[in-house]
Amino acid sequence: MQLDIYAFDAGLIDGKNIYESINSQRFKNKFPKGLESTYLKAKQNGVRLGLWGGPDGFGDTLESAGNILQT
């Protein structure tokens, strides 16, 4: 089986009543080296990465929704 895309759940970044970004301390604690090694392994295997968003989008404001993946 060959995966075309692997989609992370929004819980990768957000949590219950928590709307964050990849720059948050919570994310950095979970992934101290970021997602680069995951990305490189996926790329090596021809897999794209994605992020599955819930029906309410990301964040609790329009500004936070637009900043979720900004580095």
Secondary structure as GFF3:
##gff-version 3
##sequence-region A 1 71
A	DSSP	beta_strand	5	9	.	.	.	ID=ss1
A	DSSP	three_ten_helix	10	12	.	.	.	ID=ss2
A	DSSP	alpha_helix	25	30	.	.	.	ID=ss3
A	DSSP	alpha_helix	36	44	.	.	.	ID=ss4
A	DSSP	beta_strand	48	52	.	.	.	ID=ss5
A	DSSP	alpha_helix	62	66	.	.	.	ID=ss6
###
